[in-house]
Amino acid sequence: MSKQDFTDLVLLIGTNPLPNYVVAKFFHLTNKNLQRIWLIHSEETKFSQGTGRYAENIENVLRNEFKKSNIQYLKEALPDVSQASEIASEVKKLFSGKEAQIRSLHLNYTGGTKAMSVHVYQALNNMFKDRFSASYLDARDYHLKFDENPDLVTGDLRNLIQLENSDLFKLHSNSNDLNPKKTYLDIIQDKSKSEAIMHYLAELANKGKVLDLRNWFNTAEQKGLFKEGKKDGNRIEGALGGYSLSNNPELFAYLGAFPDNDRFVDKEGNWIYNNFDSNVNSKKLKNFNQGGWLESYVVWVLKKHIKNSDKNIISNIEFKTNEGAKFEIDVLVKNGYQICGISCGTTLKYEDGQEKLSNSIKNKGFEIILRSFQIGGEEARSALVTLVEPRIAANLENDLIASTGAGRNKFIVLGRNDLPEEKLWKKLEKHIYQ
């Protein structure tokens, strides 16, 4: 494509700064004549916090990224972003008297409110006429689309625009979130042990035995076997009598792969009574066996296949909303600037011997769609990885897509039949990268 030669780029700043960052970075890289970037944002009112802080975040990230650039950033507020006459009047004030220094002006109207897009477009078009052009970032194919030149093809900008993890957080006013919470696997000193744990976990998944792990832990938990105090071997044997090395070889290989204090069975398949003690086992181990293993397994599978996984995969991260509330995302994968949020849940519900959908799993689906959108905008994708049977997974996916308006290619639900290592990777690869 030919390079754009406009001197001024106008961006409309909405509640998600990522699309504006992508557009600004694209023109930083492709337009050597760019002199000014106008960041038009909403003003804080009693109804809204405004988007001025996002304009500042975009400027700060780009200035740090392009340290040698002489591009000027102009942050300007619109007091009322809902009234056509007010928007048009303010835009005329902002650009009045500057027509001589602006050789040509380009508006990208991806961000901002619909009223901002329409009325800023009209006002600037009227002011600059043949020196005006416009574009938007298409969330469907990740191409930049030019109004006056529809044949101009930028290609998939996910391949061109990379985003550092730290910058993703800074764009959203999060500064201290690059220290993910440590999981049980993170605190194991002997990394060959943690790899062995994941290897045997993969064997459980590959042979369709993951419910053995879930059911074993739930049985032990419900029978109170993990409480602190002297261990009653007969009680442990009685409670777990349905499990044995001969009947559950994959489960016992997994349980025996842990470090000495955390193993529940020895090599002969005997229960290690003293290790069923909350004073011996860490809280992180309990959380891991309670369901954290699924998140760790998903991360392990992704890291085996994704290049530069340390830069493109983040797990156990915490974000803050504009109001200061915090939320966590189990796994976040970057594809260029696009993100895919992944939530993992091991809850199962049964009624009259029939498996049913639990509210907690459905709520996880709603939340990961919402949170991924908050972080990555319309381009974001999301996934929910569960232990439910295929029928429930398919019904839940359809229900959540219909309820939230998420595009068919933007959200998936995976069930226990999708957990074998290669199958899980193929499903997530297709969803994240295609």
Rosetta blueprint (number, residue, H / E / L):
1 M L
2 S L
3 K L
4 Q L
5 D L
6 F L
7 T L
8 D E
9 L E
10 V E
11 L E
12 L E
13 I E
14 G L
15 T L
16 N L
17 P L
18 L H
19 P H
20 N H
21 Y H
22 V H
23 V H
24 A H
25 K H
26 F H
27 F H
28 H H
29 L H
30 T H
31 N L
32 K L
33 N L
34 L L
35 Q L
36 R E
37 I E
38 W E
39 L E
40 I E
41 H E
42 S E
43 E L
44 E L
45 T L
46 K L
47 F L
48 S L
49 Q L
50 G L
51 T L
52 G H
53 R H
54 Y H
55 A H
56 E H
57 N H
58 I H
59 E H
60 N H
61 V H
62 L H
63 R H
64 N H
65 E H
66 F L
67 K L
68 K L
69 S L
70 N L
71 I L
72 Q E
73 Y E
74 L E
75 K E
76 E E
77 A E
78 L E
79 P L
80 D L
81 V L
82 S L
83 Q L
84 A H
85 S H
86 E H
87 I H
88 A H
89 S H
90 E H
91 V H
92 K H
93 K H
94 L H
95 F H
96 S L
97 G L
98 K L
99 E L
100 A L
101 Q L
102 I L
103 R L
104 S L
105 L E
106 H E
107 L E
108 N E
109 Y L
110 T L
111 G L
112 G L
113 T L
114 K H
115 A H
116 M H
117 S H
118 V H
119 H H
120 V H
121 Y H
122 Q H
123 A H
124 L H
125 N H
126 N H
127 M H
128 F H
129 K H
130 D H
131 R H
132 F E
133 S E
134 A E
135 S E
136 Y E
137 L E
138 D L
139 A L
140 R L
141 D L
142 Y L
143 H L
144 L E
145 K E
146 F E
147 D L
148 E L
149 N L
150 P L
151 D L
152 L L
153 V L
154 T L
155 G L
156 D L
157 L H
158 R H
159 N H
160 L L
161 I L
162 Q L
163 L L
164 E L
165 N H
166 S H
167 D H
168 L H
169 F H
170 K H
171 L H
172 H L
173 S L
174 N L
175 S L
176 N L
177 D L
178 L L
179 N L
180 P L
181 K L
182 K L
183 T L
184 Y L
185 L H
186 D H
187 I H
188 I L
189 Q L
190 D L
191 K H
192 S H
193 K H
194 S H
195 E H
196 A H
197 I H
198 M H
199 H H
200 Y H
201 L H
202 A H
203 E H
204 L H
205 A H
206 N H
207 K L
208 G L
209 K L
210 V H
211 L H
212 D H
213 L H
214 R H
215 N H
216 W H
217 F H
218 N H
219 T H
220 A H
221 E H
222 Q H
223 K L
224 G L
225 L L
226 F L
227 K L
228 E L
229 G L
230 K L
231 K L
232 D L
233 G H
234 N H
235 R H
236 I H
237 E H
238 G H
239 A H
240 L L
241 G L
242 G L
243 Y L
244 S L
245 L L
246 S L
247 N L
248 N L
249 P H
250 E H
251 L H
252 F H
253 A H
254 Y H
255 L H
256 G L
257 A L
258 F L
259 P L
260 D H
261 N H
262 D H
263 R L
264 F L
265 V E
266 D L
267 K L
268 E L
269 G L
270 N L
271 W E
272 I L
273 Y H
274 N H
275 N H
276 F L
277 D L
278 S L
279 N L
280 V L
281 N L
282 S L
283 K H
284 K H
285 L H
286 K H
287 N H
288 F H
289 N H
290 Q H
291 G H
292 G H
293 W H
294 L H
295 E H
296 S H
297 Y H
298 V H
299 V H
300 W H
301 V H
302 L H
303 K H
304 K H
305 H H
306 I L
307 K L
308 N L
309 S H
310 D H
311 K H
312 N H
313 I E
314 I E
315 S E
316 N E
317 I E
318 E E
319 F E
320 K E
321 T L
322 N L
323 E L
324 G L
325 A L
326 K E
327 F E
328 E E
329 I E
330 D E
331 V E
332 L E
333 V E
334 K E
335 N E
336 G L
337 Y L
338 Q E
339 I E
340 C E
341 G E
342 I E
343 S E
344 C E
345 G L
346 T L
347 T L
348 L L
349 K E
350 Y E
351 E E
352 D L
353 G L
354 Q E
355 E E
356 K E
357 L L
358 S L
359 N H
360 S H
361 I H
362 K H
363 N H
364 K H
365 G H
366 F H
367 E H
368 I H
369 I H
370 L H
371 R H
372 S H
373 F H
374 Q H
375 I H
376 G H
377 G H
378 E H
379 E H
380 A L
381 R E
382 S E
383 A E
384 L E
385 V E
386 T L
387 L L
388 V L
389 E L
390 P H
391 R H
392 I H
393 A H
394 A H
395 N H
396 L H
397 E H
398 N H
399 D H
400 L H
401 I H
402 A H
403 S H
404 T H
405 G L
406 A L
407 G L
408 R L
409 N L
410 K L
411 F E
412 I E
413 V E
414 L E
415 G L
416 R H
417 N H
418 D H
419 L L
420 P L
421 E H
422 E H
423 K H
424 L H
425 W H
426 K H
427 K H
428 L H
429 E H
430 K H
431 H H
432 I H
433 Y H
434 Q L
